[in-house]
Amino acid sequence: MRTILDSHMGVALNKQVNAEIWSAYLYLSMSYDMKSKGFAGMAHWFDVQAKEEFGHAKRLMEYIVAGDGKVKLEPVAEVQQEWNSPKDAFADTLMHEKVVTEKIHELMDMAVADKDYATQNMLNWFIDEQVEEEDTARALLATLEAIEGDKAAMYLFDSKLAARND
């Protein structure tokens, strides 16, 4: 008889939980770096992003527990502390989200190979979320590239990001 969550899938999902928590730390670091550089709107955007990542980790943890698995939190590895510019921070954001997308796809590949339909269903939400995450990061980076060197445009961009809802 099959358990709801196979042990190797539980291990893989726990690894993703910890990756999501690391992502939250990364975005918190970006938030406070932007704040220290005087970009309150970007700091807010990254703070909201960090909260989303913690939410993703929690969603995975709830799924693990619901599947009779055990959540195993690991120490969080150090994250970068400073970026040369907002453009660099958003370029790293896009790169990071692409890495997360690949990790989610690897989990889906594992769930498909295992015929783990419940996990596939749960991971579909993450796949959709990653499409949105990459699209948003790509659009914000493109805007920063377009306004580079224009202080008034940068001020407006920063102000716009301050309006992001939690």
Protein Blocks (a to p, Z undefined) as FASTA:
>chain_A
ZZfbdfklmmmmmmmmmmmmmmmmmmmmmmmmmmmnopaklmmmmmmmmmmmmmmmmmmm
mmmmmnopacdddddddddfbdfbfklmmmmmmmmmmmmmmmmmmmmmmmmmnopaklmm
mmmmmmmmmmmmmmmmmmmmmmmmmmgoiaklmmmmmmmmmmpcZZ
